């Protein structure tokens, strides 16, 4: 089952474009999009801890977090079409 994750990062020596290019190479990442600076929503089957490890391997140690986006506990203001990309179930 696919989940939605939010990756938030403090860019050190890399850009969001480098992050999204890297995501395009990862098996298990089905889709990504962004709405907020220094963050990327990731849709896929890769667990959050694995994503975090992959980001550190690729970009080195940097401040970041990867978290599951919950259908039951989320709120905010983004373009309407972005909300439909967030499939996480809290089953």
C-alpha positions in Angstrom: 0.0 0.0 0.0 1.2 3.5 -0.9 1.6 6.2 1.8 2.3 9.9 1.6 5.3 11.3 3.4 6.5 14.9 3.9 10.3 15.5 3.6 11.3 18.8 5.1 15.0 19.8 4.9 17.4 22.6 5.5 19.4 22.7 2.3 23.1 22.5 2.8 24.7 22.1 -0.6 21.8 20.9 -2.6 18.5 22.2 -4.1 15.0 20.9 -4.2 15.5 20.1 -7.9 18.4 17.8 -6.9 16.1 16.2 -4.4 13.3 15.6 -6.9 15.8 14.2 -9.5 17.1 11.8 -6.8 13.5 10.8 -6.0 13.0 9.9 -9.7 15.7 7.2 -9.3 14.4 5.5 -6.1 12.5 2.3 -6.4 9.2 2.4 -4.5 8.7 6.2 -5.0 5.6 6.5 -7.2 5.1 10.3 -7.3 6.3 13.5 -5.7 5.2 17.1 -5.7 5.9 20.3 -3.8 3.9 23.2 -2.5 6.0 24.6 0.3 9.7 25.7 0.2 12.3 23.3 1.4 9.8 20.4 1.4 8.6 17.6 -0.9 5.6 15.3 -0.6 6.5 11.8 -1.5 4.0 9.1 -2.5 5.2 5.5 -2.4 5.9 2.3 -0.5 9.4 3.2 0.8 9.3 3.6 4.7 10.1 7.0 6.2 13.3 5.6 7.9 14.5 4.3 4.6 13.8 7.5 2.8 15.7 9.4 5.5 18.7 7.1 5.2 18.7 7.4 1.4 18.7 11.2 1.7 21.7 11.2 4.1 23.5 8.8 1.8 23.0 11.0 -1.2 23.2 14.5 0.3 25.3 14.0 3.5 24.2 14.9 7.1 21.7 17.7 7.1 18.8 18.8 9.2 15.6 17.1 7.9 12.7 14.9 8.8 10.4 12.5 6.9 7.0 11.9 8.4 3.8 10.1 7.4 1.0 12.4 6.3 -2.1 11.1 8.1 -5.6 11.3 6.6 -7.1 11.6 10.1 -4.8 14.3 11.4 -3.9 16.8 8.8 -4.8 20.3 8.0 -3.4 23.2 6.0 -3.7 25.4 3.0 -2.5 24.0 -0.4 -3.8 23.9 -3.9 -7.0 21.7 -3.9 -5.5 19.3 -6.4 -2.6 18.5 -4.1 -4.8 17.1 -1.4 -6.0 14.3 -3.8 -2.4 13.0 -4.1 -2.2 12.1 -0.4 -3.3 8.5 -0.1 -2.1 7.6 3.4 -4.6 5.5 5.4 -4.3 5.2 9.2 -5.6 1.6 9.3 
